[in-house]
Amino acid sequence: MVTASFTARRNLWVAAGLALLIVVFLVLIPARDSLNRPLPLSMLLGVAFGALLQRSRFCFWCNYNDFLTDRDPRGLLSILTALAGGTIAYAAVLHGWVPDPFAGRLPPDAFIGPIGLPLVLGATCFGLGMGLTGSCISAHLYRLGEGSVASIPVLVFVLVGFVLGFLAWNPLYLLFGSAGPVIWLPAIFGHGGALALALAGFAALAALLIRFGRFPAPQAPAQPVQPVQAIFQHRWPGVTAGVIVALIAIIAYFRVAPLGVTAEVGSIARTYAAGQGWLPQRLIGLDTLRGCIAVVKETLASRNGVFVLGLVLGAAVAAQIAGQFKPVLPRAVSLPRLAVGGMLLGFGAMIALGCTVGVLLSGTMSGALSGWVFGLFCLLGGWAGGRLRRAIP
């Protein structure tokens, strides 16, 4: 029989091996990309983000589903904490970069996307995909580090969904005349007004969650929790996780680019589909918009690519240390649901120009109205997807 101490030592050795692999990648990848952005820092931020997601269970669908099923508001409050902290930090940076927000100039690289029916459609489909598969794309990536075999077919069909989104882009763009207007709230209300409006919105949502939520009764541990256990084995508090997400988000934007996880996934899909001749030669207006835009890959080491790699490896290290690496095979009867949900995730992320990280987190923090719109329709789609999931295997 394998003893607990042997299992713990084995997990630590595996974690050390994965940490060494991270170091190897940091040494091998180029110091900077073609836009002079530091790739090792992007990978380290991915490692930190992945470890945070794993330790705190910072999963948008999981947190939302906790409220839908048990009225537990703690996860959603952690998301609001991240949004509020990031919005404050973004406001401080953007005030220096764009002193006059009324001049018609958008802040550099910020994910300020267009608002129109494509965004509504994409957000709703993404929410449906979350509900059907049980996670958003970033959560499926960190669950790979926990050994989630079910996330593999989901991510494969996410690629299929991206291809379907590329095929639908030109007809949607032509049908609606454009992707919609780009609305940056500081350009309407000023930096201070937009910040006050956003914080008021977060506070109102938090008040509603507290009013209608049910906090679980605290349970005293059987024995005192040591600091090492609290950090490496126990789930991190939601508010703590939210603060750290905001910190990672502002460092990423200040030094590399806004947080996002779907640009690399979409770029892989676009590169392969374009190589096969499946896509039109021109995707109208796509490459002029802002968000997690998928481009044809010309190099393996991209800013978003090393971030995603770091996310998976960071989650894997955290899972091994916590003893939470537990491969689970999906049931065969669940594969159709996972396939459809994965395609909806990919299609939605492509049409909406990002996901819950790129559009909701980074977009909302930067003052983009598109972040709020995405959040609303993603929640509606998630509610419908959750109901469908309970009705099918």
DRENGUZA-269904 format. One record per atom (N, C-alpha, C): residue in one letter; x, y, z. Coordinates in steps of 0.02 Angstrom, whole numbers, padded with zeros to 5 digits, always signed. Each point is the difference from the previous one (the first is absolute). Layout:
<rs>
aXYZ;...
</rs>
This chain:
<rs>
m+00042-00060+00000;m-00042+00060+00000;m+00044+00063+00000;v-00017+00047-00041;v+00037+00062-00003;v-00018+00044+00059;t+00049+00020+00039;t-00013+00041+00058;t-00011+00073-00019;a-00032+00037+00046;a-00013+00071-00013;a+00065+00039-00006;s+00050-00018+00041;s+00063+00036-00002;s+00037-00012-00066;f-00005-00062-00026;f+00032-00015-00064;f-00035+00040-00056;t-00067+00003+00002;t-00037+00037-00050;t+00018+00074+00002;a+00006+00027+00061;a+00018+00071+00007;a+00069+00014-00028;r+00048-00045+00015;r+00068+00009-00026;r+00001-00005-00076;r-00038-00048-00026;r-00003-00007-00073;r-00029+00062-00032;n-00053+00027+00029;n-00030+00061-00027;n+00049+00058+00000;l+00040+00005+00053;l+00049+00054+00004;l+00054-00008-00053;w+00021-00062-00012;w+00050-00012-00052;w-00028+00017-00069;v-00062-00018-00013;v-00031+00017-00063;v-00006+00076-00007;a-00020+00033+00055;a-00005+00073-00002;a+00067+00032-00013;a+00053-00028+00030;a+00067+00026-00012;a+00020-00009-00072;g-00017-00059-00030;g+00015-00011-00070;g-00036+00049-00045;l-00064+00014+00015;l-00038+00049-00040;l+00029+00070+00008;a+00021+00017+00061;a+00031+00066+00011;a+00065+00006-00040;l+00038-00055-00003;l+00061+00000-00040;l-00016+00009-00073;l-00054-00031-00023;l-00022+00008-00070;l-00017+00073-00014;i-00032+00033+00047;i-00015+00071-00008;i+00065+00040-00009;v+00050-00016+00041;v+00064+00035-00005;v+00031-00012-00068;v-00004-00061-00025;v+00028-00016-00066;v-00034+00041-00054;f-00066+00005+00003;f-00036+00040-00049;f+00020+00074+00005;l+00008+00024+00061;l+00019+00070+00009;l+00069+00014-00031;v+00044-00049+00002;v+00066+00008-00029;v-00002-00004-00076;l-00043-00044-00026;l-00001-00014-00072;l-00039+00051-00041;i-00053+00028+00028;i-00041+00046-00039;i+00037+00065-00012;p-00014+00034-00056;p+00033+00064-00013;p-00015+00051+00055;a+00047+00046+00009;a-00009+00050+00052;a-00058+00047-00015;r-00011+00014-00065;r-00053+00047-00019;r-00031-00022-00066;d-00063+00020-00010;d-00032-00016-00063;d+00012+00057-00050;s-00035-00003-00057;s+00012+00050-00053;s-00022+00070+00021;l-00044+00004+00050;l-00023+00066+00025;l+00038+00021+00062;n+00056-00035+00015;n+00044+00017+00056;n-00032-00013+00068;r-00047-00047+00003;r-00031-00018+00063;r+00038-00058+00032;p+00013+00003+00065;p+00041-00051+00033;p-00037-00067+00007;l+00022-00050-00038;l-00033-00064+00001;l+00010-00038+00066;p+00059+00000+00031;p+00006-00035+00064;p-00047+00028+00053;l-00009+00066+00002;l-00046+00028+00049;l-00071-00022-00016;s-00019-00003-00064;s-00067-00023-00017;s-00011-00072+00023;m+00051-00043-00007;m-00007-00069+00023;m-00005-00002+00076;l+00040+00039+00035;l-00003+00001+00073;l-00068+00024+00025;l-00029+00049-00034;l-00067+00022+00018;l-00051-00056-00013;g+00010-00038-00053;g-00043-00058-00012;g+00007-00052+00055;v+00061-00013+00023;v+00011-00047+00055;v-00037+00024+00062;a+00008+00064+00016;a-00034+00027+00059;a-00076-00003-00007;f-00025+00015-00060;f-00072-00001-00011;f-00027-00072+00005;g+00035-00047-00029;g-00021-00070+00003;g+00000-00026+00071;a+00053+00015+00038;a+00002-00021+00070;a-00056+00031+00040;l-00014+00064-00013;l-00054+00034+00035;l-00068-00032-00017;l-00013-00014-00063;l-00063-00031-00020;l-00008-00068+00036;q+00054-00038+00003;q-00005-00066+00031;q-00010+00005+00075;r+00037+00043+00033;r-00003+00004+00073;r-00066+00032+00025;s-00028+00045-00039;s-00059+00037+00022;s-00064-00024-00033;r+00007-00046-00050;r-00059-00021-00039;r-00034+00062-00030;f+00041+00044-00028;f-00025+00062-00030;f-00026-00017-00070;c-00057-00032-00002;c-00031-00022-00062;c-00066+00037-00007;f-00010+00034-00056;f-00060+00042-00007;f-00063-00042+00003;w-00001-00057-00035;w-00060-00040+00002;w-00011-00030+00069;c+00053-00026+00031;c-00007-00031+00066;c-00028+00050+00051;n+00027+00061-00002;n-00023+00051+00047;n-00073+00019-00014;y-00018+00005-00063;y-00068+00016-00019;y-00047-00057+00018;n+00021-00061-00013;n-00041-00058+00015;n-00010-00009+00075;d+00051+00018+00040;d-00008-00003+00073;d-00058+00044+00022;f-00006+00057-00032;f-00055+00045+00019;f-00067-00026-00026;l+00000-00027-00061;l-00063-00025-00029;l-00028-00059+00040;t+00045-00044+00023;t-00023-00061+00032;t-00007+00006+00076;d+00048+00035+00031;d+00001+00003+00074;d-00007+00071+00028;r-00006+00049-00045;r-00002+00070+00020;r+00063+00021+00038;d+00055-00034-00014;d+00064+00017+00031;d+00031+00057-00041;p+00006+00060+00029;p+00023+00057-00040;p+00076+00011+00002;r+00036-00041+00036;r+00071+00015+00012;r+00041+00002-00065;g-00012-00047-00045;g+00038+00000-00062;g-00014+00061-00043;l-00063+00019-00006;l-00016+00059-00040;l+00028+00063+00033;l+00001+00002+00066;l+00029+00057+00035;l+00075+00005-00014;s+00033-00058-00008;s+00072+00002-00016;s+00011+00029-00070;i-00046-00016-00047;i+00005+00029-00067;i-00010+00075+00003;l-00049+00022+00038;l-00012+00072+00007;l+00060+00035+00033;t+00032-00035+00048;t+00060+00028+00031;t+00055+00010-00051;a+00010-00051-00042;a+00051+00005-00053;a-00016+00058-00048;l-00064+00005-00019;l-00019+00053-00046;l+00009+00069+00031;a-00020+00008+00062;a+00007+00065+00033;a+00073+00018+00009;g+00041-00047+00025;g+00071+00015+00010;g+00035+00015-00066;g-00015-00040-00051;g+00031+00012-00065;g-00022+00065-00032;t-00064+00017+00008;t-00025+00063-00028;t+00034+00060+00031;i+00010-00002+00066;i+00035+00055+00034;i+00072+00006-00026;a+00035-00057-00005;a+00069+00001-00024;a+00004+00023-00073;y-00045-00026-00042;y-00001+00021-00070;y-00012+00075-00005;a-00046+00026+00041;a-00016+00072-00004;a+00062+00042+00015;a+00039-00022+00048;a+00061+00037+00017;a+00049+00001-00058;v+00008-00058-00033;v+00046-00004-00056;v-00026+00038-00061;l-00064-00010-00016;l-00029+00031-00060;l-00003+00076+00007;h-00007+00025+00061;h-00001+00073+00010;h+00066+00030-00021;g+00055-00037+00011;g+00065+00024-00021;g+00012-00009-00074;w-00025-00054-00028;w+00011-00014-00071;w-00046+00041-00045;v-00061+00012+00022;v-00048+00039-00040;v-00028+00055+00045;p+00038+00053+00010;p-00023+00053+00046;p-00067+00030-00018;d-00012+00007-00065;d-00064+00029-00023;d-00041-00055-00034;p-00045-00032+00037;p-00038-00055-00030;p-00051+00023-00052;f-00014+00066-00002;f-00050+00026-00047;f+00030+00015-00069;a+00065-00011-00008;a+00034+00019-00062;a-00012-00050-00057;g-00032-00055+00015;g-00015-00049-00052;g+00054-00053-00009;r+00049-00002+00045;r+00053-00050-00005;r-00010-00053+00053;l+00001-00064-00020;l-00008-00055+00047;l+00067-00018+00031;p+00001-00026+00060;p+00063-00020+00032;p+00032-00057-00039;p+00066-00003-00002;p+00035-00050-00041;p-00015-00071+00023;d-00016-00043-00048;d-00007-00072+00009;d-00059-00022+00044;a-00035+00047+00031;a-00055-00020+00046;a-00054-00036-00039;f-00031-00050+00032;f-00052-00040-00033;f-00067+00036+00002;i-00007+00049-00043;i-00062+00039-00004;i-00033-00020-00065;g-00048-00046+00005;g-00029-00030-00059;g-00064+00034-00023;p-00023-00018-00059;p-00062+00028-00026;p-00061-00030+00034;i-00055+00038-00001;i-00063-00023+00030;i-00051-00006-00055;g-00025-00060-00009;g-00050-00012-00051;g-00027-00071+00008;l-00041-00020-00047;l-00030-00066+00004;l+00052-00056-00002;p+00056+00007-00037;p+00052-00052+00004;p+00025-00011+00071;l+00010+00054+00038;l+00022-00007+00070;l-00052-00036+00041;v-00064+00019-00009;v-00054-00032+00037;v-00004-00074-00017;l+00004-00015-00064;l-00002-00070-00022;l+00059-00039+00028;g+00060+00028-00006;g+00059-00034+00024;g-00002-00012+00075;a-00020+00050+00039;a-00002-00006+00072;a-00052-00053+00021;t-00057+00000-00033;t-00053-00049+00017;t+00024-00070-00017;c+00031-00010-00058;c+00025-00066-00018;c+00055-00022+00049;f+00043+00047+00019;f+00053-00018+00047;f-00030-00022+00067;g-00051+00036+00023;g-00033-00019+00062;g-00031-00069-00005;l-00033-00014-00057;l-00029-00066-00011;l+00054-00054+00004;g+00057+00014-00032;g+00055-00048+00002;g+00027-00011+00070;m+00004+00053+00040;m+00021-00007+00069;m-00047-00047+00038;g-00065+00012-00008;g-00048-00040+00037;g+00002-00073-00021;l+00009-00013-00065;l-00001-00069-00025;l+00064-00038+00019;t+00057+00034-00001;t+00063-00035+00014;t+00022+00006+00073;g-00030+00046+00037;g+00017+00008+00070;g+00059+00046+00013;s+00023+00037-00049;s+00056+00045+00010;s+00006+00048-00059;c+00034+00056+00012;c+00020+00043-00056;c+00066-00026-00028;i+00027+00031-00051;i+00061-00025-00032;i+00059+00003+00048;s+00008+00054+00038;s+00056+00005+00046;s-00004-00054+00054;a-00060-00017+00023;a-00006-00052+00050;a+00016-00069-00029;h-00020-00012-00062;h+00019-00063-00032;h+00076-00006-00006;l+00033+00056-00013;l+00072-00001-00006;l+00032-00016+00068;y-00023+00032+00054;y+00032-00015+00064;y-00019-00070+00024;r-00057-00025-00020;r-00019-00068+00019;r+00041-00053-00037;l+00028+00019-00057;l+00049-00046-00030;l+00056-00014+00049;g+00021+00051+00037;g+00052-00009+00050;g-00021-00043+00058;e-00065-00008+00010;e-00026-00044+00053;e-00014-00070-00026;g+00012-00011-00065;g-00011-00066-00028;g-00069-00010-00029;s-00036+00054-00015;s-00068-00006-00026;s+00003-00025-00072;v-00014-00064-00011;v+00000-00028-00067;v-00059+00028-00040;a-00055+00016+00035;a-00059+00026-00035;a+00014+00067-00034;s+00049+00038+00026;s+00016+00065-00030;s+00033-00008-00068;i+00030-00058-00013;i+00035-00009-00064;i-00048+00002-00059;p-00054-00042+00000;p-00047+00006-00057;p-00034+00068-00003;v-00012+00031+00058;v-00031+00066-00001;v+00045+00049-00038;l+00065+00001+00016;l+00045+00047-00031;l+00010-00016-00074;v-00003-00064-00019;v+00004-00018-00071;v-00059+00030-00037;f-00060-00006+00029;f-00059+00027-00033;f-00004+00076+00006;v+00036+00029+00048;v+00006+00073+00001;v+00034+00023-00065;l+00051-00036-00022;l+00033+00016-00063;l-00049-00003-00058;v-00043-00052+00000;v-00051-00007-00052;v-00047+00061+00003;g-00020+00019+00060;g-00044+00057+00008;g+00031+00064-00026;f+00065+00009+00010;f+00034+00059-00027;f-00004+00001-00077;v+00012-00058-00030;v-00004-00003-00074;v-00070+00018-00023;l-00051-00025+00034;l-00069+00018-00018;l-00011+00075+00009;g+00030+00029+00052;g-00006+00072+00010;g+00032+00040-00056;f+00059-00022-00022;f+00033+00034-00057;f-00044-00004-00062;l-00030-00058-00012;l-00043-00008-00059;l-00062+00044+00004;a-00024+00013+00061;a-00060+00040+00009;a+00015+00075+00004;w+00064+00018+00008;w+00016+00070+00014;w-00021+00047-00057;n+00020-00014-00061;n-00016+00046-00055;n-00076+00007-00010;p-00039-00055-00001;p-00072+00009-00006;p-00031+00041+00056;l+00023-00011+00062;l-00026+00040+00056;l+00019+00073-00007;y+00063+00012-00018;y+00024+00068-00008;y-00040+00037-00053;l-00011-00033-00057;l-00038+00031-00054;l-00074+00008+00017;l-00028-00049+00037;l-00070+00003+00018;l-00015+00060+00044;f+00045+00012+00048;f-00012+00055+00048;f+00036+00064-00019;g+00035+00000-00056;g+00033+00061-00023;g+00067+00011+00031;s+00013-00027+00059;s+00063+00006+00035;s-00005-00043+00062;a+00054-00003+00039;a-00003-00036+00063;a-00034+00041+00055;g-00011+00065-00014;g-00033+00043+00048;g+00046+00057+00023;p-00028+00050+00034;p+00041+00056+00024;p+00045-00021+00058;v+00058+00032+00003;v+00047-00011+00056;v-00012+00055+00051;i-00019-00019+00060;i-00018+00048+00052;i+00047-00008+00060;w+00039+00053+00011;w+00045+00003+00058;w-00030+00049+00050;l-00019-00024+00058;l-00038+00041+00048;l+00037+00064+00021;p+00066+00000+00011;p+00033+00063+00017;p-00007+00054-00054;a-00010-00020-00063;a-00009+00049-00053;a-00067+00035+00006;i-00046-00029+00039;i-00066+00031+00011;i-00003+00035+00067;f+00025-00033+00053;f-00007+00025+00068;f+00064+00026+00030;g+00056-00004-00036;g+00064+00018+00029;g+00027-00057+00042;h+00064+00004+00018;h+00031-00054+00038;h-00034-00009+00068;g-00010+00057+00035;g-00031-00004+00066;g-00072-00023-00003;g-00038+00026-00047;g-00070-00019-00005;g-00008-00073-00019;a+00041-00025-00047;a-00004-00070-00020;a+00019-00046+00058;l+00051+00019+00038;l+00021-00040+00058;l-00055-00002+00053;a-00029+00058+00014;a-00054+00003+00050;a-00060-00042-00022;l-00017+00004-00065;l-00056-00038-00026;l+00013-00075+00005;a+00061-00021-00017;a+00016-00071+00003;a-00001-00025+00072;l+00030+00038+00046;l+00001-00022+00070;l-00070-00002+00030;a-00041+00048-00021;a-00070-00002+00023;a-00036-00062-00026;g+00014-00019-00063;g-00030-00060-00027;g+00023-00062+00037;f+00066-00004+00014;f+00025-00058+00037;f-00030-00003+00070;a-00006+00058+00032;a-00028+00002+00068;a-00073-00021+00000;a-00038+00022-00050;a-00070-00019-00005;a-00008-00075-00010;l+00042-00028-00044;l-00003-00072-00011;l+00020-00039+00063;a+00051+00024+00035;a+00021-00033+00062;a-00055+00003+00052;a-00034+00057+00004;a-00055+00007+00049;a-00056-00050-00016;l-00015-00008-00064;l-00052-00048-00020;l+00021-00072+00017;l+00063-00016-00013;l+00024-00067+00016;l-00004-00014+00075;i+00020+00049+00039;i-00002-00008+00073;i-00072-00005+00025;r-00044+00040-00031;r-00070+00002+00022;r-00035-00067-00015;f+00012-00027-00059;f-00037-00060-00021;f+00041-00064+00006;g+00064+00006+00018;g+00042-00058+00007;g-00006-00032+00069;r+00026-00061+00004;r+00002-00036+00064;r+00072-00022+00012;f+00032+00031+00048;f+00068-00018+00016;f+00001-00064+00041;p+00040-00049-00018;p+00003-00062+00039;p+00025+00014+00071;a-00026-00038+00047;a+00022+00008+00070;a+00073-00019+00005;p+00041+00042+00032;p+00072-00017+00007;p+00009-00063+00042;q+00046-00041-00022;q+00015-00061+00036;q+00071+00003+00027;a+00007-00010+00065;a+00065+00001+00031;a+00040-00062-00021;p+00062+00007-00020;p+00040-00059-00019;p+00012-00046+00060;a+00008-00064-00014;a+00012-00048+00053;a+00064+00015+00038;q+00048+00028-00034;q+00063+00021+00032;q+00023+00065-00032;p+00040+00039+00034;p+00022+00064-00027;p+00034-00008-00067;v-00016+00046-00046;v+00029-00001-00067;v+00066+00038+00001;q+00052-00034-00022;q+00066+00032-00003;q+00004+00045-00062;p+00043+00052+00003;p+00005+00046-00057;p+00017-00036-00066;v+00044-00050+00004;v+00019-00036-00061;v-00061-00036-00029;q-00041-00030+00044;q-00060-00034-00024;q-00049+00050-00030;a-00007+00058+00031;a-00047+00051-00025;a+00019+00023-00070;i+00066+00003-00014;i+00023+00024-00065;i-00002-00054-00053;f+00025-00060+00018;f+00011-00050-00051;f-00052-00056-00003;q-00044-00006+00049;q-00047-00055+00000;q-00073+00022+00004;h-00014+00052+00039;h-00069+00022+00008;h-00019+00051-00054;r-00064+00003-00013;r-00025+00048-00050;r+00009+00071+00026;w+00026+00043-00043;w+00010+00069+00020;w-00067+00037+00005;p-00005+00048+00046;p-00062+00039+00006;p-00014+00039-00064;g-00064+00009-00016;g-00020+00031-00062;g+00025+00072-00006;v-00004+00039+00054;v+00021+00070-00004;v+00075+00004-00012;t+00038-00043+00033;t+00072-00002-00011;t+00015-00015-00073;a-00035-00050-00028;a+00010-00017-00070;a-00017+00059-00046;g-00054+00035+00015;g-00019+00057-00041;g+00053+00054+00000;v+00029+00014+00057;v+00053+00051+00005;v+00061-00020-00042;i+00019-00065+00005;i+00059-00023-00037;i-00014+00001-00076;v-00061-00018-00021;v-00017+00004-00071;v+00008+00071-00025;a-00025+00048+00039;a+00007+00071-00019;a+00073+00020-00006;l+00042-00025+00046;l+00071+00017-00002;l+00033-00030-00063;i-00015-00063-00014;i+00028-00032-00060;i-00023+00037-00063;a-00064+00020-00001;a-00028+00034-00058;a+00036+00066-00015;i+00014+00039+00052;i+00030+00065-00012;i+00074-00007-00018;i+00035-00049+00030;i+00070-00012-00020;i+00002-00022-00073;a-00046-00045-00019;a-00001-00024-00068;a-00012+00057-00049;y-00047+00043+00015;y-00015+00056-00046;y+00057+00050-00002;f+00030+00014+00057;f+00052+00051+00004;f+00064-00022-00035;r+00015-00066+00004;r+00064-00023-00026;r-00005-00042-00064;v-00057-00033-00011;v-00004-00045-00058;v-00061+00018-00043;a-00059-00020+00022;a-00063+00012-00036;a-00056-00020+00048;p-00061+00021-00014;p-00056-00019+00044;p-00007-00076+00005;l-00026-00023+00057;l-00011-00071+00010;l-00049-00026-00053;g+00015-00060-00024;g-00044-00034-00048;g+00027-00069-00012;v-00044-00048-00015;v+00023-00068-00010;v-00021-00030-00067;t-00042+00034-00038;t-00027-00032-00060;t+00036+00020-00064;a+00043+00051+00002;a+00034+00021-00061;a+00043-00057-00028;e+00036-00036+00044;e+00042-00055-00024;e-00041-00057-00027;v-00054-00018+00036;v-00043-00055-00023;v-00030+00018-00069;g-00025+00061-00006;g-00029+00022-00063;g+00052+00004-00055;s+00061+00021+00017;s+00052+00005-00051;s+00019-00069-00028;i+00001-00050+00044;i+00014-00068-00023;i-00054-00022-00049;a-00063+00013+00019;a-00056-00019-00044;a+00003+00038-00066;r+00014+00065+00002;r+00001+00040-00061;r+00058-00020-00045;t+00057-00013+00029;t+00058-00020-00039;t-00012-00066-00037;y-00028-00049+00036;y-00013-00065-00031;y-00055+00006-00053;a-00055+00034+00017;a-00055+00006-00048;a+00020+00039-00062;a+00040+00053+00010;a+00024+00038-00058;a+00046-00042-00044;g+00042-00040+00033;g+00045-00044-00038;g-00037-00052-00040;q-00058-00020+00024;q-00041-00049-00036;q-00044+00033-00053;g+00001+00066-00004;g-00041+00035-00048;g-00074+00003+00018;w-00016-00007+00063;w-00070+00000+00022;w-00027+00070+00011;l+00043+00049+00012;l-00023+00067+00019;l+00005+00048-00059;p-00042+00051+00000;p+00007+00052-00051;p+00067+00035+00008;q+00025+00029-00055;q+00065+00033+00004;q-00001+00060+00046;r-00058+00030+00007;r-00005+00060+00042;r-00058-00007+00049;l+00014+00009+00064;l-00052+00003+00051;l-00012+00074+00014;i-00057+00026-00025;i-00012+00072-00004;i+00005+00033+00068;g+00046+00047+00006;g+00006+00041+00059;g+00028-00034+00062;l+00009-00066-00002;l+00019-00036+00061;l+00066+00024+00029;d+00050+00005-00043;d+00067+00016+00026;d+00008+00074+00019;t-00052+00040-00010;t+00003+00070+00022;t-00034+00010+00067;l-00032-00052+00027;l-00036+00006+00063;l+00044-00018+00058;r-00026+00012+00060;r+00039-00013+00061;r-00031-00058+00038;g+00044-00038+00032;g-00022-00057+00039;g+00049-00057-00010;c-00021-00061+00016;c+00042-00059-00010;c-00005-00020-00074;i+00032+00038-00043;i-00006-00011-00072;i+00046-00056-00021;a-00028-00049-00035;a+00040-00056-00025;a+00032+00020-00065;v+00065-00013-00006;v+00037+00016-00061;v+00032-00064-00025;v+00021+00001-00064;v+00037-00057-00027;v+00068-00001+00032;k+00018-00056+00031;k+00062-00005+00037;k+00060-00002-00046;e+00050+00040+00017;e+00063-00001-00037;e+00058-00024+00043;t-00012-00007+00065;t+00051-00024+00047;t-00034-00040+00055;l+00035-00049+00027;l-00028-00041+00053;l-00004+00039+00066;a+00050+00043+00012;a+00004+00035+00064;a-00035+00067-00005;s-00064+00001+00013;s-00038+00063+00000;s-00015+00020+00072;r-00017+00063+00009;r-00014+00025+00067;r-00056-00039+00033;n-00056-00010-00035;n-00055-00037+00030;n+00014-00074+00004;g+00040-00026-00046;g+00016-00071+00001;g+00040-00020+00062;v+00051+00040+00017;v+00039-00017+00060;v-00040+00012+00063;f-00046+00049-00002;f-00044+00012+00058;f-00044-00061+00013;v-00030-00028-00053;v-00043-00058+00007;v+00040-00061+00023;l+00060-00009-00028;l+00043-00055+00022;l+00017+00008+00074;g+00016+00060+00021;g+00014+00012+00070;g-00060-00013+00044;l-00059+00018-00025;l-00062-00012+00039;l-00009-00074+00014;v+00007-00042-00051;v-00010-00072+00010;v+00053-00028+00047;l+00064+00019-00010;l+00053-00026+00042;l-00006+00026+00072;g-00018+00063+00009;g-00009+00027+00067;g-00055-00035+00038;a-00056-00014-00035;a-00054-00038+00032;a+00022-00070+00017;a+00041-00031-00044;a+00023-00068+00012;a+00045-00003+00062;v+00045+00048+00007;v+00044+00002+00059;v-00042+00008+00063;a-00048+00047+00000;a-00042+00011+00058;a-00041-00062+00017;a-00026-00034-00051;a-00041-00060+00012;a+00042-00056+00029;q+00061-00008-00023;q+00043-00053+00026;q+00018+00013+00073;i+00017+00061+00017;i+00018+00017+00069;i-00059-00011+00046;a-00060+00018-00024;a-00061-00007+00042;a-00027-00071+00001;g+00030-00045-00041;g-00027-00068-00004;g-00066-00004-00035;q-00012+00046-00048;q-00064+00004-00034;q+00005-00018-00074;f+00054-00034-00019;f+00006-00025-00069;f-00036-00067-00002;k-00059+00000-00029;k-00042-00060-00001;k-00032-00009-00068;p+00034-00036-00045;p-00029-00011-00067;p-00067-00036+00004;v-00049+00027-00035;v-00067-00030-00002;v-00022-00005-00072;l-00018-00060-00023;l-00023-00009-00068;l-00073+00021-00007;p-00017+00036-00054;p-00070+00018-00010;p-00041-00062-00020;r-00063+00001+00017;r-00044-00054-00022;r-00014+00007-00075;a-00004-00056-00034;a-00011+00001-00072;a-00065+00037-00017;v-00051-00007+00044;v-00064+00031-00014;v+00004+00076+00004;s+00053+00025+00034;s+00008+00073+00007;s+00037+00033-00058;l+00032-00040-00042;l+00041+00028-00053;l-00039+00045-00048;p-00062-00018-00022;p-00036+00046-00044;p-00013+00068+00033;r-00017-00001+00064;r-00011+00063+00036;r+00064+00041+00003;l+00056-00033+00015;l+00064+00035+00004;l+00020+00028-00069;a-00014-00038-00052;a+00017+00022-00068;a-00040+00062-00020;v-00065-00002+00011;v-00043+00057-00017;v+00019+00061+00043;g+00011-00012+00065;g+00020+00055+00044;g+00066+00030-00020;g+00048-00042-00019;g+00065+00025-00022;g-00006+00043-00062;m-00040-00022-00048;m-00010+00039-00061;m-00032+00067+00016;l-00048+00001+00046;l-00032+00063+00019;l+00050+00046+00034;l+00044-00027+00042;l+00052+00041+00032;l+00045+00032-00053;g+00024-00041-00048;g+00044+00027-00051;g-00035+00050-00046;f-00060-00017-00022;f-00038+00045-00043;f-00014+00066+00036;g-00023-00005+00062;g-00016+00060+00037;g+00061+00044+00012;a+00057-00031+00018;a+00061+00039+00013;a+00025+00034-00063;m-00009-00033-00058;m+00022+00031-00063;m-00044+00060-00018;i-00066-00010+00003;i-00046+00053-00019;i+00003+00059+00048;a+00008-00016+00065;a+00003+00053+00051;a+00069+00030+00008;l+00049-00026-00036;l+00070+00024+00003;l+00032-00012+00068;g-00019-00054+00032;g+00030-00016+00064;g-00047-00039+00044;c+00021-00011+00062;c-00039-00041+00046;c-00008+00036+00066;t-00013-00038+00052;t-00010+00030+00066;t+00062+00034+00027;v+00059-00019-00025;v+00062+00033+00022;v+00013+00062-00043;g+00001-00009-00066;g+00018+00055-00044;g-00052+00055-00004;v-00064-00019-00009;v-00053+00050-00008;v-00027+00022+00067;l-00019-00048+00043;l-00031+00019+00063;l+00050+00031+00049;l+00055-00035+00014;l+00048+00027+00048;l+00037+00060-00029;s+00041-00012-00052;s+00042+00054-00027;s-00041+00056-00030;g-00054-00017-00035;g-00041+00052-00030;g-00034+00044+00051;t-00031-00030+00049;t-00035+00039+00051;t+00049+00043+00040;m+00058-00028+00017;m+00050+00038+00038;m+00023+00061-00038;s+00003-00004-00067;s+00024+00056-00040;s-00053+00052-00014;g-00062-00012+00023;g-00054+00048-00011;g-00040-00012-00063;a+00006-00061-00029;a-00037-00016-00061;a-00071-00021+00018;l-00049+00030-00033;l-00069-00020+00011;l-00011-00071-00025;s+00041-00022-00047;s-00007-00068-00026;s+00009-00053+00054;g+00041+00015+00051;g+00009-00047+00055;g-00064-00011+00039;w-00037+00053+00013;w-00063-00005+00036;w-00052-00037-00042;v-00003+00015-00064;v-00048-00034-00044;v+00016-00074-00005;f+00063-00016-00008;f+00020-00070-00003;f-00020-00036+00065;g+00014+00031+00057;g-00016-00032+00063;g-00074-00015+00007;l-00043+00047-00020;l-00072-00009+00007;l-00024-00060-00042;f+00018-00001-00064;f-00026-00052-00044;f+00036-00067+00012;c+00061+00002+00024;c+00034-00062+00019;c-00036-00033+00059;l-00021+00041+00049;l-00037-00027+00057;l-00067-00030-00023;l-00034+00034-00046;l-00063-00026-00025;l+00011-00066-00037;g+00051-00002-00042;g+00015-00062-00036;g+00021-00055+00048;g+00038+00018+00052;g+00021-00050+00049;g-00059-00029+00038;w-00048+00042+00016;w-00060-00025+00035;w-00037-00051-00045;a-00007+00017-00064;a-00034-00047-00046;a+00042-00063-00010;g+00066+00007-00006;g+00042-00057-00008;g-00001-00047+00060;g-00003+00030+00060;g-00004-00041+00060;g-00064-00041+00003;r-00054+00031-00020;r-00064-00037-00001;r+00002-00056-00052;l+00030+00013-00058;l+00005-00053-00049;l+00044-00057+00025;r+00054+00017+00034;r+00045-00052+00025;r-00035-00045+00050;r-00044+00028+00041;r-00036-00042+00048;r-00052-00044-00034;a-00019+00019-00061;a-00052-00038-00035;a+00028-00056-00043;i+00066+00002-00013;i+00032-00051-00042;i+00058-00031+00038;p+00026-00058-00021;p+00055-00033+00036;p+00063+00043+00003;
</rs>
